[in-house]
Amino acid sequence: MSRNTSRIDISCTDEEIANILHRSTGPAAGQRAGQAASQMGGGAANDQTIAGQANNRPVPTAGLAGTHTCRYNQNEDQFLLLAEPITVPSLPVHHDIENPNPPQGYTAVIQTLAERIATLVPELLSGMNWFFDPFSIHTPSFYRIVPSADRVYLKVVLIDLACRPLESEILEQGTNTHTHAYRTNRLYFETDYYPLKDFEPGQNVLTLDQTIPFTWKGESGQGYMLHGIWMDSDINKFFSKLILPEGKRNHPYYPFTCKQHCISMNAWGIENPDLLARMTELVRPRLDDILEDLQNAAFSELLPLYREIKSTVPAELGSRWNALTVKPYLNEREQKEYTVEF
């Protein structure tokens, strides 16, 4: 999914992948995963029915009510440490963004990976549908349309297939045209809820409700060292600290964010977007004031505006994170990582 885009085209998808993610996983699923790579030499069907069917499928909620654990690396990328490794086949390096169809054999690769992930981490992709995004073929995209009391939300899961050589076993060396094939027990991902604008059932192009118009603050440095300054991280801190219990340590995990210029929410371990709806009610009337304050100063829990809004937040809204713990540790390469549990 392209960064900052407001429109998401979900028209190019695959019914077989949808079936994989909407049924129970078990030993048979593992057997099918070994067969999928040799099937389907071509691209995915342009199935226009799945978007309309998304709300009618049963959505599993396995594990969502229990304790959830994820990790972050030193770059603050979110990942899961899998009980068993997954194998990522070689993929084309390049794809014409004007071509809405997947490369030859790409859909079969996604089928294999989807089945493997559904077996190892069923709650991550349960009830989702895959869609092909020509802008990011190395980041398979999955979605689910989620109705809520006030509006319709979009849940998106992005799986990062970029090879990290120090964390992977290289099975086949990459070339100028194809990526490494590798094996790893780390699954890097993003999963978020976004509000939709003017949603109609059966739509193949979804529009996000982008209520945060800008996050640019300026530039610093000079010459070749000139770099931009955005206030995204400060907005994430402001939003998240409003809901989290007072004094709770959470870095680098921020449950409420401003991705895609939306008031958004990290969906890992969160069954539905109801909390996002409540959060939006709290901050949207004061959004201009929040952006103005953060334009002029870095976030601090001592900001008068933050303290004012925080005083109006019912404590029960943050109860999901009463048991939140963040534990830093050094991995085998002595790089700092974090375990997040709630």
N, C-alpha and C positions, 0 to 999 in steps of 0.2 A: 504494500500500500504506500503510495507516494506521500512523502512528508508534506503536511500542510494542505493536502488536497481536500476539497469539500464534497467531491462527487466520487462515488465508488461504484464501478461497473461490475456486477456480479453475474452477468449473463453467461459467461463461458465457464461451465462447471462440469461435473461428472456424477451421474447417478450412482455408479458403483461405489465411489468414495463416500457419498452420502449414506448409502446402505451400510457401509463398514462402520461409520460413526454413529449410526442410529440403532445398532443391534448390540447384544451382549457380546463381550469378548471372552475368549477361552482358548483351550488347546487347538481347536479347529482354526481359530483366527491365526495362530502362529504358523500353522501349516499353509494357509492361504498366502501368508506374507512371503513365504519362500517361492511361491509360484507366480506371484503377480508381476515380477520384473520381466518374465519371459512372454507376457501377454501384452496385447494392445500396442502395436507398434506406432500408432498415430496419436493425434491430439484428442482433446476432450470434446464431447458433444456440446453444442450450444443450446443447452437445455433451459428453456424459459419457464419451465413449470416449477422448478425447485424453489425459487424465491417465493412463489405463492403458496407452496406447500410447507414452508419452514415452520409456520406457527401451528400446523396441524400435526406435526410429528410429536410423539412422546419424548420428553427431554429427561434423560437420566440425571439424577442429582447425587450419585454415589460419592460419598466422602465429603461433600460440601459442608455438612454440619459439624464435622470433626475438626481435629487439629490439622493445620496445613503448614508445610515447611517448604521453603524455597531458599535459594542462595544467590548471592551477588558476588561477582569477581571484583578485582581491584579497579576496573573501569566502570563498576556499578551496573554491569549487564546482568540481567536476571536469568537464572538457569536452575534446572533440576538435576540432581545427581541420581542417575538411574540405577536400579538394582542389576540390570543387565545392559550390555552395550547395544547400540543401534548401528547399523551399517548404512552409510550414505553413499550411493553410487556417484560416478562421475556425471557432471551436468555440463551443458554448453556454457561457455563463458559469456557469449554475446547473444542477444535476442533483439530483433527490431521492434522498438516500442510501438510502431505503427501496425504491427501484426498482432491481432487479438487472439490468435490460436497458439497453443503450446508447441514447443519443438517436438520433433519425432521422438516418441518413447517417454516423454516427460510425464504424461498422465499415469503411466504404469509405475514410474518411480514414486509418485505421490501416493498411489494406492498402497504400495509396499510400506512406505513410511507411516502413512495414516494407520494402517493395521497394526504395525509394531508399536506405535505410540499409544493407540487405543488399548493395547494389551498391557503395556507397562505403566501408563498413567491415564487410566480411563476417564478421570474427571476433567482432564485438560481439554479434550476435544469432544466430549459427550454431547450429542445433539447438534453438532455443528455441520456446516456444509463448506466444501472447498470451492474457491473461485480462482481462476487464473488471472494474475496481474502481470501484464507484459513489462511493467516497469521494474519488477523485482522478482525475477524467476528463481533467485537463490533464497527467497524468503516466502515459502508457501503460505497462503493466506486462507483463513477459515472464518466463517461468520455464522451468526445466528441472530434472527430478529426476535426481540424480546418485548412483548407488550407490558406496560406497567400502568398504574392507576392514572397517571397524568399524561403519559405520552408513550411513544414507541422508541425503544433503544436498540442499538446495534452492538452486539458483542463480537469482537474481532480477536482472533489468535494468530500471531505471526511466528512462524518457526524459522529460526536463523540457521541456515545450512552452511554458512561460511566455515571453512576448515580452519581450526586453530591448531597448528602443527604440534605445539608443545603439550596439547591436551588430547591428541588423537593418535591413532595408529594408521599410518598411510598405507593403504592397500594397493593403490595404483597411482603412480606419479601423474600429476596434472601436466597439461601442455598449454600452448598459447590459445587453444580453442576449447579445451575442456578442463574442468576443475579436478582436484584430487578426488579419488574414491577413498574413503576412510571409515574407521570405526571409532566410536567414542561412547563414553557413559555419561556425557554431559549434554543436556538438551537446553539450548538457549532459546528463549521465547519472550514474547510480549503478549499480554492479554488484557483487553480494556473494554469498558462500556462507553459508548458514545450516544448522545441524544440525536435522534433523526428529526429532520424537518420535512413537513408536508408528506408524510409517508402514506402510500396507497398500496394495498396488497397486490402482489404480482409485479411490482416494479422491478426492473432489472438494473436501474441506476439509482442508487440511494444518495440522498443529500444530507450531510451532517449539519447540525445546528451550531454554527460557529459564532459564539457570542463573545469571544476574546479577539478583538480586531488586530492587536499588535502586541509584540513582546520585545521589540527592538529598543535598546537603551542608548547605544552609541558605539564608539570604537575606543580602543586603547592601544598604546604602543606607537611605533613609528616605523617607516620603511617596510622591510620584509617581515618585521615582527608585528605589524598592524593586525589586530584581530577584533572581531565584533563582540559586543556584549549584549546578551539577551537576559530577560528577567524570568524565563521559564522556571528555573530552579527555585527562585524566590516565590513565585506563584504556587508551585507545588508545595513548598513549605507552609505558606499561608493557609492554603486550603486544607492540607492534611492535619496541621496542628489544631485547627478549629475543631475537628471531630475527635482526634485522639485524646485519650485521658491525659489530664494535666501532668506534665513531667515525664511522659512516656518517651523513652529513647526509641527512635525509629529509623534513623539514617542507616542505609541508603534506600529504605523502603518507604515509599510515599503512596498511600492508598488513593488520594485524590490529586489529580494532575490537570494540566492544561494542554494535553496533546491535541494536535490537529486544530488548534485554535478553539477547542471546545472545553467546557467543564466536563472532565472525564474521570474515570475511576479504574484503578487496577482491579481486574476481575478475578485474579487468582484467589481461590478460597471463598469467593463471594457468590452466592447462589443466584442473586437477582439484583437489578439496579435500583431497588427501592431506596437504599441509602444515598445513592447518587441523586435521586429525585429530591430527597430532603436537603441534601447539601446545596443543590441548585437553588432551592427556595431561600436558603440562608444568604448566599453570596450574590445572587444575581441582582437584587435591588441595590447592592453597594459595590457592584463590580467596577464602575468607573472610578469610585473613590479608592478602591484597592489598587487598581492599575496606576493611578496617579501617585499614590504613596510609594509604591515599589519602583516607579520611574525615578523617584528622587532619592531613595534610600534602600539599602539591602533589608531583607526581612529580619525582624527581631520580634520575639514574643513580648517585648516592651512597647511596641508601636501602639499608640493610643487607639487607632482604628481597630487593630487586631484585638486588643483587650475589650473594646466595646462590643464587637461582634461575638467574641468568645463567651462573654457573659450571658448571651442570649441562647446559647446552644445547650439543649437538654443533655444531661450527662449520659442518658441511656443510648443516645445516638452513637457513642463511641464504645459501647459495651462489647462489640465484636472484637475489639482489640485490647480488652482488659488484660489478657494473658500474653500480649505481644512481647516477644523477647528477640533481641538482636545480639548475636554473639560473634565478634570478630575472631579470626584465627589465621594462621599462616598455612598455606598449602605446601605441597612437597617442593615447590620452587621458591619457597619463602616469600610468596606474594600474599598480600592481605586479601582475605575474602570474608564474607559474612554469611551466617546462617540466620534466617528469619523464620520465626515460628509464631503462629497465633491460632 
